[in-house]
Amino acid sequence: MSQGPLMPKATAVWLVENTSLSFDQIADFCKLHPLEVKGIADGEVAAGIKGADPISMGQLTREEIEKAQSDPSHRLRLAESRVKLPEQKKIKKGPRYTPVSRRHDRPNAILWLVRNHPELKDAQIMRLVGTTKTTIQQVRDRTHWNSASLTPMDPVTLGLCSQIDLDFEVQRAAKDRPQVEAQDHGGTLMPAEVSTAPERPVDPFTDMSRPKPVQEETIDVNSVFAKLKTLKRDDEDEE
């Protein structure tokens, strides 16, 4: 969409009063409806508005107006501005502004964040609460002048930050924190489906991982007694 002139109605008033341009040409240039331009010409619209000269404002040239007056099909074009605006430098965001009525609650919010989210860095707490690193360290070390009276309070409830900001900082801290690998204590953790599966009965004759049970020999009582009698007889003959 093409850009129109500054103060379109005031420009339209000046063009109606000082040129022979058609209503359509003025409406197209000023981004107005042709009936609105006709109302300006009839004095029904923009009553009391002083006309703004687009030539002195550098938005139109006399040659462009004369060309449009001689050719009703010609559409007016904005003149290129000769004034170069300086590039706007990005303003670095400073610490979050905290209302005066809420500043005394910041140590309580710091204490809440330190206890409930120890993974947060000091810079993150500073962004959330709008405090200083010195105050955070004093709250951590319990050296703050009001340590005895501090009570952990949610900064979202206190209105010091939004829940979205808090969740964002917590998620960022979780991503930055290195993952702690599980230590090997001499065993390997088995999957849940293996450790919770019911034990199956083991057939000692098919399970090769276990030694096969030794079959007990059948004892013949009669042969034992016969052998004992023989030994006794041999002892008596030796005597």
Number of C-alpha atoms within 10 A of each C-alpha: 3 7 10 15 20 13 12 19 23 21 23 28 23 17 24 19 13 11 13 15 20 18 22 18 20 25 20 16 20 22 16 17 14 16 13 17 26 18 15 21 17 10 12 11 16 17 11 8 13 12 19 18 17 22 14 9 13 15 17 19 17 10 9 16 20 13 14 20 17 11 11 13 11 13 16 19 18 17 15 9 11 7 7 6 7 6 6 6 6 6 6 6 6 8 13 14 12 16 10 8 7 11 14 11 20 24 24 21 24 28 22 18 21 19 12 12 13 12 18 19 13 18 13 18 21 17 18 23 26 19 21 14 13 11 17 21 14 15 20 15 10 14 12 17 11 12 16 9 8 19 14 17 17 20 23 16 11 15 14 21 18 14 13 10 14 19 11 13 18 18 14 14 17 13 10 11 11 8 8 6 6 6 7 8 7 6 7 7 9 9 8 8 8 9 10 9 8 8 8 6 6 9 10 12 10 9 10 9 7 11 9 12 8 6 6 6 6 6 8 8 8 9 10 10 11 11 11 11 12 10 11 11 11 10 10 8 7 6 5
